[in-house]
Amino acid sequence: MPLVNTLSTAQSPYLRAHRDNPVAWQQWTDSTLTRAKRENKPVFLSIGYHTCHWCHVMNDESFSSEIIAAVLNEHFIPIKLDREERPDVDAVYMMYLQAMSGGRGGWPLNVFLAPDTLDPIFGGTYWPGPWEEVSSKTGRTRKPQGPEFKDVLLRIHQLWTQDEDKCRHAGADAVRQLRDWTMAKTKADSSPLRPGILCDAYEYFVDRYDSVHGGFGEAPKFPQPTMLSLLVRMHQYMRIKEKVDLGDDRNAADMAIATLEKIAKGGIHDLIGNGFARYSVTADWSVPHFEKMLYDQAMLLNAYLDAWLFNKEANKFALDAVGDIATYLTNGPLTHPQGGCYSAEDADSIAPDNALTKREGAYYVWTYDEFFKVLGRVPGDIAAAHWGVSEFGNVDPQFDLHHELQGQNVLTVTMELPELSGVFGKSIESLEELLADCRDKLRAHREATRMKPSVDTKIVACWNGLAIGALARSGAAVLDVDPNAGAKCLDAAESAAEFIKANMYDETTHRLTRVYLDGPGTTPGMCEDYAYLIAGLLDLYEATFDPGYLIWARNLQETQNSLFWDESESGYFSAANDATNNLILRIKSGADAVEPSANAVSVSNLLRFSAMLGDEHLEDMALRTLDSFGKDIITQPYVYCGMLPSVVAANEGMRTIVLVVGKDANEDSVNDTVASVRSVLLPNTTVVLLRAVPRDDNDGHLQGWLVQQDDIYKTLLAAHEAKEHDADVTVYICRHKECGLPITGKSELMEVLERESNPEK
């Protein structure tokens, strides 16, 4: 029976986008893999995601081609996989590709597998389609370098039919080497992990810092928010503060903040409609790869919030960026109406001048004529000078490989307001008003006349965990500055948490489903889903002081420990111990990718739990996980940015701020004290709120659970319950199960908090 395309039944938008291909795509299922084994045909596994630009290119050139389909359907079992649904499968074969190609990788990830063992035989990323078809369809005259995809297919088929044993041996050998590498002992031999390791990471970043444009290394440039947050916080770690400042522009925090400011002014930032693109193809952040990912928004929201809290007066731009991203997440294309956030916005969209063609960035770029038609001559002149709009376009052809941006302008700040004021003889205030009006007009025109990029409407647990945490932190921090914006962020964070609990969580088993799209998916939660959601719920507890979130997070942590913990070597595997069918390796990684590793987030979670709940077992698990990656952290600390703050916490101890609300407290006074605690950046700190008299029975029940976790809370509450007259709020700063003297005055509290956030004071 011939293969037929089965992707119309897939849940993933990425897979469904290929349902009309002539390629007889199958899904990653037992029945498909059984057929490959029965027919002894190699599996062609193509992995991508909905907003992947080069995935779209390969689809247009190859997977829509009858020529390619004929070869694939006859000689292979073609399988399409969404990496965002199955990151465990993607990680295995990406590791193979990077090992085979000297570290290079990307998507689409295309690998040929032995049909029974699923060992990889050969792999690559983008291969060009049949040139005659491509040139005829697109009008291109420059043939891409490298072999055409059809030639690759025929060569692999030839190798398999002529020397199957050799192919199998090569695949088995590759898997053996990957398994040896993943199982290699990475525990520190004898040297304990010390905070000084952060200095080694700092020196690495100094060597690669771009003092002109911000960022690190050469193009393409990714924002790397986990690293930026680490650099901001380095100055608050007492033992290394003086060692991460070489003067000039090489202060750790200054490098991060300058980078964040450059990013905010670059073309990577949608200056008209909010949100940030995934990366820039240029060193100066001016020309982005236009897809917008949920995880980038969430992590950048945290990074900009850190920059603002670090120095509110100097870093007002960071507060603007916080508002920008928060608006994008709470009232933008990624906002699910029932709560939670969709995964991404596509890079490609319908071209305004050709309704039959999709082009990268078409929704975002402007011709000179259209720009001035919308704004008029005088406002247009000022706006064009500010945003670098040129008559012939502002994109260098070397960064436009497919000539999709010819004559187009990507808006990026090229003339700052003081210079603009001097050139046009207008006050900065009037220029701000004019540019805001221009922004509104351009946004209205864009929304009215252009087809919006498609949205990947999957709701992914881990990325929503990131968003929940970032929105909760931001909402709590800005509540005192902008109550409406703060409340909106907190509402969005709580709505997302409730959506996941109602639709992607089993109350009986305490297990997560990874993906939701018109219903829960079939893929169980991965380690990152648990880790990121737990982190988000801990942030949400500290933003709302609702112990229900803390209880849910604790239940999830127990499930994560039972499913993913490595009993022999410590740390967490990416895939569960009961979900490894058709997975040739279980990977355990502590190094960061675009997002912090699940192990890095897990260590932080465990340390936070141990500080909040007095759980020494969880603290021990955190320390053992750190130690399990110790050798690699010592030799390459710069790829462990997500874990390095926990190295400091493990050495210096976590700080817990306990707020005890008195019996007859004035709630305005309570809110004022809470706002004071949230007004400073305090790394490796947890915050707990207790009430001498709970507000209602449910509040009392939930607080009762919290108080039972740690005797310190019982002692503090007992002392306040015995008082006839009590302060509205009493603050205790606790470390190592010991609390300092009570603080009741705001001035004293602010003095202590400033000293805690700036150790030199």
Secondary structure, DSSP 8 states (H G I E B T S, - for coil): ------GGG-S-HHHHTTTTSSS--B-S-HHHHHHHHHHT--EEEEEE-TT-HHHHHHIIIIIT-HHHHHHHHHH-EEEEEETTT-HHHHHHHHHHHHHHHTS---SSEEEEE-TTT--EEEEES-----HHHHHHHH---S--SS--HHHHHHHHHHHHHH-HHHHHHHHHHHHHHHHHHHHS--S-SS----TTHHHHHHHHHHHHB-TTT-SBSSSSB---HHHHHHHHHHTT-TTTGGGSB-STT-BHHHHHHHHHHHHHHSTTB-TTT--B-SEESSTTS-SEE--EEHHHHHHHHHHHHHHHHH-TTTTHHHHHHHHHHHHHHHSSTTB-TTSSB-SEE-SEEEETTEEEEEEETTTT-B-HHHHHHHH-HHHHHHHHHHHT--TT-S--GGG-TTS-STT-B-----S-HHHHHHHHT--HHHHHHHHHHHHHHHHHHHHHHS----EE--EEHHHHHHHHHHHHHHHHHHTTT-HHHHHHHHHHHHHHHHHHHHHSEETTTTEEBSEESSSB-SSB--HHHHHHHHHHHHHHHHHH--HHHHHHHHHHHHHHHHHHB-TTT-SB-SS-TT--TT-S------S-SSS--HHHHHHHHHHHHHHHH--HHHHHHHHHHHHHTHHHHHH-GGG-TTTHHHHHHHHH--EEEEEEE-TT--HHHHHHHHHHHHTS--TTEEEEEEESS-SSHHHHHHHHHHHHH-HHHHHHHHHHHT-SS--SEEEEEEETTEE---B--HHHHHHHHHHHHSTT-
